[in-house]
Amino acid sequence: MKLSASICICLLTVTNLLAQQSHINIYVNGGIDTSNVEISQVIRLWGKYLNSNPDSTYDNPFWLTSEMKRYTKYDFLNSAYFSPSLYYFLPHWKATVMSVSEIDNGFLIRTLFATQTDSGFSRPFCITLVVATKEDGQYKLCNFLPISTESWQRETIGGITFIFPPSHRFNRKLAEQMNAFVDSLTTTWDLKPFPTDFYLAGDLSEIMKMRGFDFYIGEGNNRGPGGVADIANHIVFGAGQGEWYPHEFVHIYINPLFPSAHHYFLEGYAALLGGSKGHELLWHMKRMNQYLEKHRELDLNDLLAFSHFDNTTDPQYVFGGLLCKMALEKGGLPVLKRLMSFGEDDKDFYKAVEAVFGVGQSTLNDFIRTKLAGYATK
């Protein structure tokens, strides 16, 4: 899952100069008992962490040591969804501690990150949940995820540990199918499988809540199956498909091989192998082809500008998947690897298409429409 293009554009208007170059102040909401010494301690701890370059991964003195040892990117609030990171925009987003609640072994800190509009209203981007617990007599921050899933059950099949709520009936056959998919993927790419945690949820909002986002901008727009890949930490979150969510497993294994590939190709390959929104790529290709036949006025020469179709079929999956499929048919993995090798900028996308398929941007509209129709009408 990626942050929607419109949200990315909005967020990225904030210049690079904002990133961690000024002191981050936090406002403590009324009603919080700051006369409580421990509550005051954890609020100060949270403030110190927000001023410690939290978008960088290092031995941070304010974070729980056991989580820093276990995870590559230990702060789950910072390892997915916002691009380039949640904390990158701290000088622009104002932080308000909304509540500090006592829980077993510590405190739960709920924080609103928002800006003020010209009209004076608040524009919230997210509400986060982070925990403060004691380590060697001192409070340290840690993730909400272990607490939100403390009572969940675990089953391990191959290298995948399936983690699910007590109400979920574990489907061993589907879990074995998921493990077989990973075996096939790693064999194809000559990769060594690694242990992966796979959290099963009811919907995307539940995934985000368990990770520590009590609210996030765009909440409610993603209906049906959805998922998140925490690539750095080898964690998959899947909703709506039970033990089967191959799309995100493709990201876990393939994205690190091509750190500079354009996201259309990475998302497209994941959709080609693992589908999207509970449907195979061909299903989405047929929907897109029908739409394009009704809208001949759309100019796909500027393909990347066509960023939204509906909440079920995402253009980047369709067009990226189409081009990855064609690359594999043209010359297998070597050609696909070449397609992924040109860079992550939009200009690199068009260079890749021209180099691999001999199609310049000025003729992309006819090329894409013809190829898409060819697959969709078979």
C-alpha positions, 0 to 999 in steps of 0.5 A: 500500500502507498500513500495516495498521489494527491496526499503525497503532492500535498505533503511534499510541497513542504520543502526539505528545509523543514526536516528536523532543522528546528526545535519541535514543540509539543502542546499538552492538551487540557485535562491531562494531569501533568501534576502526576510526576510519571505522566510529566516524565513520559510527556518530556520523553516523547518531546525529547524523542521528537527532537532526536531526529526520529526519522533516522535509525540509530541507537536512540537513547529514548527508545526501548533497547529490546525493540531496537535490537529486534527490528531494523526500523524499530519505530513502526510509526515511521516505517510505513504509510507517510512518505518519506516519513511521518517525522519528516514533516514535524516542523510543519505539523504541530504536535498536540498530546491529546491524552496520556493513559495508564496501562499495564507496565506504562502509559499510552500517549495519544498525539494529534499531528495537524496544521492550521488552515487559513480559516483557523480550522485544524487540518489533522494528518494523523493521531498516533499511539505510542507507549512509554514503559520502564527499562532499567528504572527509566521510561523508554518509548516502544510500539503499540503493536505488541500491546494491541496484539498481545492476546492474539494467537500465532501459527508458524508455517515454513518461514511465516508466522501467522498472527491473528485475533482469537476470533479468527479461525486459522485456515491451515490450507491457505497458510500452506498455500501462502508459504508455497507462494513464497517458496516459489518466489524465492526459487524464481529469484534465487533468494534465501527465504527469511522469517516473516511475521504476517498479521491478519486483520479485518480491514485496513483501518484495523491494520493502521490502528494496531500499528499505532495510527488511531487516525490517518489522513485518507482513512475510510477510502480503502474498502475491501482487501488491503495490506501493508508491507513493512519491508525493513522489518519483514512484517506483512499486514493483510486484511480481507483475504485471510492467510492469503496475501501474496501481493505484500510478500512480493514487496517484502522480497523484491523491493529490496532488490531494486531500491531505485526502481520506479514504483509503477514497476514495483507495484505492477510486479506485485499485482502481476504475481499477487493481484490487488484488492482481492482480484487478479491483475487480469480482472483489473486490466479488463475493467481499465480497458472498458473504461478507456474504451469509453474515454477515448479522450484520455491521453495516455502519452502522459501515463503517470498523470492518470493517477486515479480510476476508482478505489478498486482498480489503481492505474499504477497496478494495471499499467505497471503490471501490464509492462512487467508482464510484457517484459517477462514475455519479451525476455524473462527476468533479465528484461524485467530487471532491466525495466526496473533499473532506470531509476525512481523518477517519472522521467526514468519511467519513460526512459525505461519504457522506451529502452525496453519496448522501443516506445517513446512517450509521444506514442505511448497512448496508442501502445498502451491501449493496444497492448491492454486491449490485447490481454483484456479481450483474450 
